[in-house]
Amino acid sequence: MIVEKTYKTVNTSKIKAIIFDLDDTLYDFSNKIWPKAIEKSLKIMIENGLSTDFDKAFNSALLLSDTLSTKELLEKIVRDSGSYDKRVLEIGLINYYNWVFQENLVKILKPFPDVLPTLESLKKRYKLILLTFGSEKAQSRKIEILGLKKFFDAIIVSKIKEDVDKTRCFKEVIEKFNFKPEEIISVGDKIDDEIKASNTFGIKTVRILQGRFKKQVPKDKLSTPNFRINKISQLPGLIYVLEDKSVENIFRAYDIRGVWGINIDVKLVENLGKAIGTLFKGNGTIAIGRDGRLTGEIIEKFLSKGIISTGCDVLKLGIIPTQVAYFSVPFLNLKGGVMITASHNPPDWNGFKLVKENGKFIYGDELLKIKEWTLNKQFIKTFKKGSVSEYNKILEDYLNFVTKKINLKRKLKVVLDTGNGAAGVIARKVFEKAKCEVIMINEELDGNFTSRPSEPDEFSLETLSRKVIEEKADFGAGFDGDGDRIMFVDDRGRIISSGSLIIMLFSEYLLEKSKGEKIVYDVCSSSVVESFIREKGGLPIVSKVGHVFIKNMMAKENAIFGGEYSNHFYFREIFNFDDGIFTGLKMAELLSNSKVKFSQMIDSLPKLFYKSDLNFDVPDRIKFQIIEKMREDFRKAGRKILDLDGVKVFFDRGWIAWRASNTQPQIKVYVEAENEEKFNKLLKLAEEILNRYVE
């Protein structure tokens, strides 16, 4: 049961420094690589004349690894051999550093691909300090292997092991840089020492839920962090909210999203409920669903309180995927619906997606009205209070509805990774009823998303990829935190990160039966999508990025299907909703109707060099201003542009698009080119141009 006092509002000021203590997140991986590097070096040294037994030397190296640097360790082994040969020592050292840095640094950091770019970005704005504990020489070696030294203004190594009081180290940082505690953020991956020491000083604490201890639960208030994130790249967005906690920032293009305890609290939620009830004029029933976030229950309570105060009734649906909340409104003939979710954002974020009669979305002017009424406390006055009731059959209704629309010609084996999110409450049952053999991973609900980040990508779905290969499955599917987005893995274990490829697959499949139908895709999808749809007999229609814009365009044009590069997919037969689970079912139907494997289908599709995972952290207050300035400058320069959403600039044999995220304090960058050489040039140019505007 969630209670109000569990979540504390943190007073904030300008952040000047970030203290990192990430031993268990990063150093575990350097420890895995290091023995392999030493093993390889010793073998080459022996081949070049080192007179020693390999097993004896290797075991000695492992025993000394926490007390000596790599150079000292190899030097000792050479001396202990009875004949000091400087040439052999140099051969060993050169091999060690070449092997680690040139070949294996990528392997070490592969589970954390966002570490170095994020540190590079943060270094421009804050003092960065690294705390590490153990032997100074051993820790220095790990820092060296990971290539982290260049990012930090100070590295403090404590020689005390195990249960150490880290207070001294934090005190040293404060005194060294003359910081006030409120100007510092402490980022760690354990709930004990670093969190307790930070809280002792009144320093804001952020816990990264990665590494060996990611599922540990705080035992007391002193070891409870202020905020939680699943990966380091989520840190800049959190800091922007801490530095500018304006409530106005939570109202975005087509939903409401913020950080609990910073710009969302129970009073705001209750007022938001009153504003929603005001929009519906105090009449009718409003459905409320929520995902598995820990704040969902308390938000549901106060949102309901606000809504019923206007005279509207509330129908609580419990924990469900977002698309099921959408589905409930037209299926049960309700006045409207609210889904409590922050989708793929970190655990401490939460928010709201709003729909009205027939599943139409509330955005634009209507969302601006809700914002104005919420902030100014302008609500409908009524003498009649609504009621709250529960409806526990909506998942069963949804299951029966979607499975009736699917027809598999043969049984398929599928692996589903629901990522501890809301899709886990129904995905297995849906696919099994559709006659699939189902293997589940990360099925259990966990509001901290400790199995993997709530946003599926090519790194977070590696476990799914391995499972697909191991089980010899027909395909795999990974879902985001609220289940409306899906990312596929083919039968060879390849993660299909490009939604453009899936758009083309579904377009071809649907157009085989329905020539001349319209298909909607977003402006950031690959250029080959338009020509592919035409070639298959369809009518392509481009739209702004975002589920509201795609759905509205589909309704306007009566399109059969819509898709986004970000792996949201929409079908006319289920009210134009973006539904990750139904999309997975539809993929099963597509594959069951073909003798060709998923991987062969993917290989047959046209492709260009394309990248869209460049996210630049930019405060909400200026991100749209930057895009507008870029648009003006490119126009003045006479460039060919498309400004349907952000600014898309066309170059010879390629294009670059920059657009402000509608859900996070970021500017997203997309690059496409006809060949690899041109792609690399445009990629570099895209980063240089944006950095210039941001700075």
C-alpha positions in Angstrom: 0.0 0.0 0.0 1.5 3.4 -1.0 1.2 6.2 1.5 1.9 9.9 1.0 4.8 10.2 3.4 6.8 7.6 1.4 7.4 10.2 -1.3 9.2 13.4 -0.3 9.3 16.7 -2.2 13.0 17.8 -2.5 13.9 21.5 -2.4 16.2 22.2 -5.3 18.6 24.8 -6.5 21.3 25.1 -9.2 23.2 21.8 -9.4 27.0 22.3 -9.6 28.4 18.9 -9.1 27.7 15.2 -9.5 29.4 12.5 -7.3 29.4 9.1 -8.9 29.9 5.8 -7.0 29.3 3.1 -9.7 31.7 0.3 -8.6 29.2 -2.5 -9.0 27.7 -1.3 -12.2 30.8 -0.7 -14.2 33.7 -2.4 -12.5 32.2 -5.9 -12.6 32.7 -5.8 -16.3 36.3 -4.6 -16.1 36.9 -7.4 -13.7 35.5 -9.9 -16.2 37.8 -8.6 -19.0 41.0 -8.1 -17.0 41.8 -11.8 -16.4 41.4 -12.5 -20.1 43.7 -9.7 -20.9 46.4 -10.9 -18.4 46.0 -14.5 -19.7 46.6 -13.4 -23.3 49.6 -11.2 -22.3 51.3 -14.0 -20.2 51.0 -16.5 -23.1 52.6 -14.1 -25.5 55.3 -13.3 -23.0 56.1 -17.0 -22.6 56.2 -17.4 -26.4 58.8 -14.6 -26.5 61.1 -16.1 -23.9 59.6 -15.6 -20.4 60.8 -18.6 -18.4 57.9 -19.5 -16.1 55.0 -21.9 -15.8 51.8 -20.3 -17.2 49.4 -21.7 -14.6 51.7 -20.6 -11.7 52.1 -17.1 -13.2 48.4 -16.7 -14.0 47.3 -17.7 -10.5 49.8 -15.4 -9.0 48.4 -12.5 -11.1 44.9 -13.2 -9.9 46.0 -13.2 -6.3 47.9 -9.9 -6.7 45.2 -8.2 -8.8 43.8 -6.1 -6.0 47.1 -4.9 -4.7 49.3 -4.1 -7.7 48.8 -2.2 -11.0 49.0 -4.2 -14.2 52.5 -2.9 -14.9 53.8 -3.7 -11.4 52.1 -7.1 -11.6 53.7 -8.2 -14.9 57.0 -6.7 -13.8 56.9 -8.9 -10.6 56.2 -12.0 -12.7 59.1 -11.3 -14.9 61.4 -10.8 -11.9 60.1 -13.9 -10.2 61.0 -15.9 -13.3 64.7 -15.5 -12.4 65.7 -13.5 -15.4 64.6 -9.9 -15.8 64.0 -9.3 -19.5 62.8 -5.8 -20.2 61.9 -6.7 -23.8 59.5 -9.4 -22.7 57.9 -7.1 -20.2 57.3 -4.5 -22.9 55.8 -7.1 -25.2 53.4 -8.1 -22.4 52.4 -4.6 -21.6 51.9 -3.6 -25.3 49.7 -6.6 -25.9 47.7 -6.0 -22.7 46.9 -2.3 -23.5 46.3 -3.0 -27.2 44.0 -5.9 -26.5 42.0 -4.1 -23.8 41.6 -0.6 -25.4 41.5 -1.4 -29.1 39.5 -4.6 -29.0 37.6 -5.0 -25.7 36.7 -1.7 -24.2 33.5 -1.9 -26.3 32.8 -5.3 -24.8 33.2 -3.9 -21.3 30.9 -1.1 -21.9 28.4 -2.8 -24.2 25.8 -3.3 -21.4 26.2 0.4 -20.8 26.5 2.1 -24.2 25.2 5.4 -22.8 27.9 5.8 -20.2 30.6 7.7 -22.1 28.3 9.9 -24.1 26.4 10.9 -21.0 29.5 11.7 -19.0 30.8 13.7 -21.9 27.6 15.7 -22.0 27.5 16.2 -18.2 31.1 17.3 -18.0 30.3 20.4 -20.0 27.9 21.7 -17.3 29.0 20.2 -13.9 31.9 19.2 -11.8 32.1 15.4 -11.9 33.7 13.4 -9.1 34.2 9.7 -9.0 34.3 7.8 -5.6 35.8 4.3 -5.7 36.8 1.9 -2.9 39.5 -0.7 -2.4 43.2 -0.8 -3.3 44.2 2.5 -4.9 46.3 0.8 -7.5 43.7 -1.8 -8.4 40.9 0.8 -8.6 43.2 3.0 -10.7 43.7 0.1 -13.1 39.9 -0.4 -13.5 39.4 3.3 -14.1 42.1 3.2 -16.7 40.6 0.2 -18.4 37.2 1.8 -18.6 38.6 5.1 -20.0 36.9 7.1 -17.4 39.7 9.3 -16.0 39.3 12.1 -18.5 35.7 12.8 -17.5 36.3 13.5 -13.8 37.5 16.6 -12.0 38.5 14.5 -9.1 38.8 10.7 -8.3 38.7 9.8 -4.7 39.8 6.3 -3.8 39.2 4.9 -0.3 41.5 2.1 0.8 39.0 0.8 3.4 37.1 -2.2 2.2 33.7 -3.7 2.9 31.4 -1.9 5.3 33.0 1.5 5.2 31.6 4.8 6.4 31.8 6.9 3.3 31.0 10.1 5.1 34.7 11.1 5.1 34.8 10.9 1.3 31.8 13.1 0.8 33.1 15.6 3.3 36.4 15.7 1.3 34.5 16.5 -1.9 32.5 19.3 -0.2 35.6 20.9 1.3 37.8 20.4 -1.8 35.3 22.3 -4.1 33.6 24.4 -1.5 30.1 23.1 -2.5 26.9 23.4 -0.5 25.1 20.0 -0.1 22.1 21.3 -2.1 24.4 22.0 -5.1 25.4 18.3 -5.3 23.8 15.1 -6.6 25.1 11.7 -5.5 24.6 8.9 -8.0 25.1 5.4 -6.9 24.1 1.8 -7.5 23.8 0.5 -3.9 21.3 1.4 -1.3 23.7 1.3 1.7 26.9 3.3 2.1 26.7 6.0 -0.6 23.0 6.7 -0.1 23.3 6.9 3.7 26.4 9.1 3.5 24.7 11.4 1.0 21.5 11.7 3.1 23.6 12.4 6.2 24.8 15.6 4.5 21.5 16.5 2.9 22.8 15.7 -0.6 20.1 14.6 -3.2 20.6 10.9 -4.0 19.9 9.1 -7.3 20.1 5.3 -7.5 20.9 3.6 -10.8 19.0 0.3 -10.8 21.8 -1.7 -12.5 24.6 -4.0 -11.3 24.6 -6.8 -8.8 22.5 -5.0 -6.2 19.7 -3.5 -8.4 16.9 -5.5 -6.7 18.0 -4.6 -3.1 15.2 -2.9 -1.2 16.1 0.0 1.3 15.8 -1.1 4.9 15.3 2.3 6.4 14.6 6.0 5.5 18.3 6.8 5.6 19.2 4.3 2.9 16.2 5.3 0.7 17.2 7.4 -2.4 15.4 10.5 -3.5 15.2 9.3 -7.1 15.7 6.2 -9.2 16.8 5.7 -12.8 17.5 2.5 -14.8 20.4 3.8 -16.8 22.8 6.7 -16.7 21.5 8.4 -19.8 18.3 9.1 -17.8 20.2 11.3 -15.4 20.4 14.6 -17.4 16.6 14.6 -17.9 16.1 14.2 -14.2 18.6 17.0 -13.4 16.8 19.4 -15.8 13.6 18.7 -13.8 15.4 19.3 -10.5 16.7 22.6 -11.8 13.4 23.7 -13.3 10.6 22.1 -11.4 7.9 24.2 -13.0 4.5 22.4 -13.0 3.8 23.9 -16.4 6.5 21.6 -17.9 4.4 18.5 -17.2 1.8 19.5 -19.8 3.2 18.3 -23.1 2.0 18.0 -26.7 -0.4 15.1 -26.2 0.0 13.9 -22.6 1.0 14.9 -19.1 4.3 13.7 -17.7 6.6 14.6 -14.8 8.6 13.4 -11.7 6.7 12.5 -8.6 7.8 14.7 -5.7 9.1 17.4 -7.9 6.4 18.7 -10.3 3.7 16.2 -9.5 2.1 15.7 -6.1 -1.2 14.6 -4.6 -2.7 18.1 -4.7 -1.9 18.7 -8.3 -3.3 15.2 -9.2 -6.5 16.0 -7.4 -6.8 19.4 -9.2 -6.1 17.6 -12.5 -9.0 15.2 -11.7 -11.2 18.2 -11.2 -10.1 19.8 -14.5 -10.8 16.5 -16.3 -14.2 16.3 -14.8 -14.8 20.0 -15.8 -13.9 19.1 -19.4 -16.6 16.5 -19.3 -19.1 18.9 -17.7 -19.5 16.8 -14.6 -21.4 14.1 -16.5 -20.7 10.5 -17.5 -18.2 7.7 -16.4 -14.5 8.1 -16.7 -12.4 4.9 -16.8 -9.0 4.9 -15.0 -6.2 2.4 -15.7 -2.6 2.4 -14.4 0.6 0.7 -15.1 2.8 -1.0 -12.5 4.7 2.1 -11.2 4.9 2.4 -7.5 3.1 5.8 -7.5 0.2 4.5 -9.5 -2.0 3.6 -6.6 -1.8 6.9 -4.8 -2.3 8.8 -8.0 -5.3 6.8 -8.9 -6.8 7.6 -5.4 -6.4 11.4 -5.7 -7.3 11.6 -9.4 -10.5 9.7 -8.6 -11.2 12.1 -5.7 -10.9 15.1 -8.0 -13.0 13.6 -10.8 -15.9 12.6 -8.6 -16.0 16.0 -7.0 -17.2 17.4 -10.3 -20.1 14.9 -10.5 -18.5 12.4 -12.9 -18.3 8.7 -12.0 -15.0 6.8 -11.9 -14.6 3.2 -13.1 -11.3 1.7 -11.8 -9.7 -0.8 -14.2 -6.6 -1.7 -12.1 -3.2 -2.4 -13.6 -3.5 -2.8 -17.4 -1.6 -1.9 -20.6 -2.3 1.6 -22.0 -4.1 0.3 -25.0 -6.6 -1.6 -22.8 -7.5 1.7 -21.1 -8.1 3.2 -24.6 -10.1 0.1 -25.6 -12.4 0.3 -22.5 -13.8 3.7 -23.6 -15.5 2.7 -26.9 -16.0 -0.9 -25.8 -17.9 0.0 -22.6 -19.4 3.2 -24.2 -17.8 5.4 -21.6 -17.5 9.2 -21.5 -13.8 9.1 -21.3 -10.7 7.5 -19.9 -7.4 8.2 -18.2 -4.3 6.0 -18.3 -1.8 6.7 -15.5 1.6 6.0 -17.0 4.9 7.6 -17.9 5.4 4.9 -20.6 9.2 4.4 -21.1 10.4 7.0 -18.7 12.3 6.2 -15.5 10.5 4.7 -12.4 10.0 8.0 -10.5 8.2 9.6 -13.5 4.5 9.3 -13.9 1.8 10.9 -16.0 -1.5 10.7 -17.8 -2.9 9.9 -21.3 -6.4 11.1 -21.8 -9.2 9.9 -24.2 -12.8 10.9 -24.7 -15.9 9.2 -26.3 -15.2 6.7 -29.1 -11.5 6.6 -28.0 -10.6 10.0 -29.5 -7.7 11.7 -27.8 -7.6 14.8 -25.7 -4.7 17.0 -26.9 -4.1 20.5 -28.3 -6.6 23.1 -27.2 -8.5 20.7 -24.9 -5.3 19.8 -23.1 -4.4 23.5 -22.8 -7.8 24.0 -21.2 -7.1 21.3 -18.7 -3.7 22.8 -18.0 -5.2 26.3 -17.4 -8.0 24.9 -15.2 -5.6 22.8 -13.2 -3.1 25.5 -12.5 -5.7 28.3 -11.9 -8.1 26.0 -10.0 -11.0 26.9 -12.2 -13.4 24.0 -11.9 -17.1 23.2 -12.5 -19.3 23.7 -9.5 -21.7 21.0 -8.7 -23.8 19.8 -5.7 -23.7 16.2 -6.9 -20.8 14.0 -6.2 -19.9 11.1 -8.4 -19.2 7.5 -7.3 -16.2 5.2 -7.6 -16.6 1.5 -8.8 -14.4 -1.2 -10.1 -14.6 -3.3 -13.3 -12.4 -6.4 -13.2 -13.3 -8.0 -16.6 -11.7 -5.5 -19.0 -8.6 -7.7 -19.6 -10.9 -10.6 -20.5 -12.9 -8.3 -22.8 -9.8 -7.2 -24.5 -8.4 -10.7 -24.9 -11.6 -12.0 -26.6 -11.8 -8.9 -28.8 -8.3 -9.0 -30.2 -7.9 -12.7 -30.6 -11.0 -12.9 -32.7 -9.3 -10.7 -35.2 -6.3 -13.0 -35.6 -6.1 -16.2 -37.7 -2.8 -18.2 -37.5 -2.3 -20.8 -40.3 0.2 -22.7 -38.2 1.5 -22.7 -34.6 4.4 -20.5 -33.8 6.9 -20.4 -30.9 7.4 -16.8 -29.6 9.4 -15.3 -26.7 7.9 -12.3 -25.0 9.8 -9.9 -22.8 7.4 -7.6 -21.0 10.2 -5.9 -19.1 8.4 -6.0 -15.7 5.8 -3.7 -17.3 2.0 -3.7 -17.6 2.0 -6.0 -20.7 2.9 -8.8 -18.3 -0.6 -9.0 -16.9 -2.1 -10.2 -20.2 0.5 -10.9 -22.9 0.9 -14.6 -22.2 -2.9 -15.3 -22.1 -3.4 -13.4 -25.4 -0.7 -15.2 -27.4 -1.6 -18.6 -25.9 -5.3 -18.1 -26.9 -4.1 -17.3 -30.4 -2.5 -20.8 -30.4 1.1 -19.7 -30.0 3.7 -21.6 -27.9 4.8 -18.9 -25.5 8.1 -18.4 -23.5 8.0 -15.4 -21.1 10.9 -13.4 -19.6 10.6 -10.5 -17.1 6.9 -11.2 -16.8 6.5 -10.2 -13.1 5.4 -6.7 -12.4 8.1 -4.5 -10.9 7.6 -0.7 -10.7 11.3 -0.2 -10.6 11.9 -2.0 -13.9 14.9 -3.7 -12.5 15.2 -6.5 -15.1 15.8 -3.9 -17.8 14.9 -0.2 -18.6 11.3 0.3 -19.5 12.3 1.5 -22.9 13.1 -1.5 -25.2 16.2 -1.0 -27.5 18.9 -3.0 -29.0 20.9 -3.1 -25.8 18.1 -3.8 -23.3 16.7 -6.6 -25.4 19.9 -8.7 -25.5 18.5 -11.3 -23.1 15.5 -11.6 -25.3 17.7 -12.0 -28.3 19.7 -14.9 -26.7 16.5 -16.6 -25.6 15.1 -16.5 -29.1 18.2 -18.3 -30.4 18.2 -20.7 -27.5 14.6 -21.7 -27.9 14.8 -21.7 -31.8 11.7 -19.4 -31.7 10.0 -17.9 -34.7 10.4 -14.4 -33.3 10.7 -12.5 -30.1 8.9 -9.3 -28.9 10.0 -6.8 -26.3 7.4 -4.3 -24.8 7.8 -0.9 -23.2 6.6 -0.1 -19.6 2.9 0.4 -20.5 2.7 -2.1 -23.4 1.7 0.1 -26.3 5.1 -0.2 -28.0 6.8 -3.3 -29.3 10.2 -4.1 -30.7 10.8 -7.4 -32.6 13.6 -9.9 -32.6 13.9 -12.1 -35.7 14.5 -15.9 -35.7 18.3 -15.3 -35.9 18.2 -13.2 -32.7 18.6 -9.9 -34.5 16.9 -7.0 -32.8 14.9 -5.0 -35.3 15.4 -1.5 -34.0 14.1 0.3 -37.1 10.3 0.6 -37.1 10.6 1.5 -40.8 11.3 -2.2 -41.6 8.2 -3.3 -39.7 6.1 -0.7 -41.4 7.1 -2.1 -44.7 6.4 -5.7 -43.7 2.9 -4.9 -42.5 2.2 -2.7 -45.5 3.1 -5.5 -47.9 1.0 -8.0 -46.0 -2.1 -5.8 -45.7 -1.9 -4.5 -49.2 -1.8 -8.0 -50.7 -5.5 -8.2 -49.8 -6.5 -4.6 -50.0 -4.9 -2.7 -52.9 -5.3 1.1 -52.8 -5.6 1.4 -49.0 -3.9 4.4 -47.3 -1.0 3.9 -44.9 0.3 6.5 -42.5 3.9 6.8 -41.4 5.9 9.5 -39.5 8.2 12.1 -41.0 11.3 10.5 -39.4 10.8 7.1 -41.0 13.2 6.0 -43.8 12.8 7.5 -47.2 12.3 4.1 -48.7 8.9 3.7 -46.9 7.0 6.0 -49.2 8.2 4.3 -52.4 7.8 0.8 -51.0 4.1 1.5 -50.1 3.5 2.9 -53.6 5.2 -0.1 -55.2 2.9 -2.5 -53.2 -0.2 -0.7 -54.3 -0.9 1.6 -51.3 -1.2 5.3 -50.8 1.5 6.6 -48.4 0.6 9.6 -46.1 3.2 11.3 -44.0 2.4 12.5 -40.5 4.0 14.3 -37.6 5.6 12.1 -34.9 3.4 11.0 -32.0 0.5 8.7 -31.4 -2.1 11.4 -31.4 -1.1 12.7 -34.8 -0.8 9.3 -36.4 -4.2 8.3 -35.0 -5.9 11.5 -36.1 -4.4 11.2 -39.6 -5.6 7.6 -39.9 -9.1 8.5 -38.8 -9.2 11.5 -41.2 -7.9 9.4 -44.2 -9.6 6.1 -43.2 -6.1 4.5 -43.3 -5.8 0.7 -42.8 -2.5 0.9 -40.9 0.0 3.4 -39.4 3.5 3.1 -38.0 6.3 5.1 -36.5 10.1 4.6 -36.6 9.9 4.4 -32.8 8.0 1.1 -33.1 4.5 2.3 -32.4 2.0 0.6 -34.8 -1.6 1.2 -35.4 -4.4 -0.8 -37.0 -7.8 0.4 -38.2 -9.5 -2.8 -37.0 -8.7 -1.9 -33.3 -9.9 1.7 -33.3 -6.5 3.0 -34.7 -4.9 2.5 -31.3 -1.1 1.8 -31.0 -1.1 -1.6 -29.4 2.1 -3.5 -28.9 0.3 -6.8 -28.0 -2.0 -6.7 -31.0 0.9 -5.8 -33.2 2.7 -8.9 -31.9 -0.3 -11.0 -32.7 -0.5 -9.6 -36.2 3.2 -10.4 -36.8 2.4 -14.0 -35.7 -0.4 -14.1 -38.2 1.8 -12.6 -41.0 4.6 -15.2 -40.3 2.1 -18.1 -40.1 0.8 -17.3 -43.5 4.3 -17.5 -45.1 6.9 -20.2 -45.7 9.6 -17.6 -45.4 11.3 -17.0 -42.1 11.2 -13.6 -40.3 14.9 -13.0 -40.9 14.5 -13.7 -44.7 11.7 -11.2 -44.9 13.8 -8.5 -43.1 16.8 -9.2 -45.4 14.6 -8.8 -48.5 13.5 -5.2 -47.6 15.2 -2.1 -49.1 17.5 -0.3 -46.6 19.5 2.8 -46.4 22.1 3.8 -43.8 20.0 5.2 -41.0 20.4 6.2 -37.3 17.8 7.6 -34.9 19.1 6.9 -31.4 20.9 10.2 -31.0 19.2 12.0 -28.1 20.6 15.3 -26.9 19.6 16.4 -23.4 18.1 19.9 -23.7 15.9 21.7 -21.1 12.1 21.8 -21.9 12.1 25.5 -21.7 14.5 26.0 -24.7 14.2 22.9 -26.8 11.4 24.2 -29.1 13.2 27.6 -29.3 16.3 25.9 -30.6 14.3 24.0 -33.3 12.5 27.2 -34.4 15.9 29.0 -34.7 17.3 26.2 -36.8 14.3 26.3 -39.0 14.7 30.0 -39.6 18.4 29.8 -40.3 18.0 26.9 -42.8 15.3 28.8 -44.6 17.4 31.9 -44.9 20.3 29.8 -46.2 18.0 28.5 -49.0 18.1 24.9 -47.9 15.4 22.5 -48.9 13.6 21.6 -45.7 10.4 19.9 -44.4 9.1 21.4 -41.2 6.0 19.3 -40.6 7.6 18.2 -37.3 10.9 19.8 -36.2 13.1 20.5 -39.1 14.2 18.0 -41.8 17.0 19.2 -44.0 17.7 17.5 -47.4 21.3 17.1 -48.6 22.7 15.5 -51.7 22.1 11.7 -51.2 20.7 12.0 -47.7 18.9 14.1 -45.0 19.1 15.1 -41.3 16.1 15.7 -39.0 16.1 17.4 -35.6 12.9 17.5 -33.5 12.1 18.3 -29.9 10.8 15.3 -27.9 7.2 15.6 -26.9 7.8 13.5 -23.8 11.3 14.3 -22.4 13.7 17.2 -22.2 15.5 16.1 -25.3 16.1 17.0 -29.0 16.2 13.8 -31.1 18.3 13.5 -34.2 17.7 11.3 -37.3 20.1 10.8 -40.2 19.8 8.8 -43.4 22.1 8.5 -46.5 22.4 6.5 -49.6 25.9 5.1 -48.7 28.1 4.7 -45.7 30.5 7.4 -46.5 27.8 10.0 -46.9 26.0 8.7 -43.8 29.1 9.2 -41.6 29.6 12.7 -42.9 26.0 13.7 -42.2 26.0 12.0 -38.8 29.0 14.1 -37.8 27.4 17.3 -39.3 24.2 16.6 -37.4 25.9 16.5 -34.0 28.1 19.5 -34.8 25.1 21.7 -35.9 23.0 20.8 -32.8 25.9 21.3 -30.4 26.5 24.7 -31.8 22.8 25.7 -31.2 22.7 24.2 -27.8 25.9 25.9 -26.6 
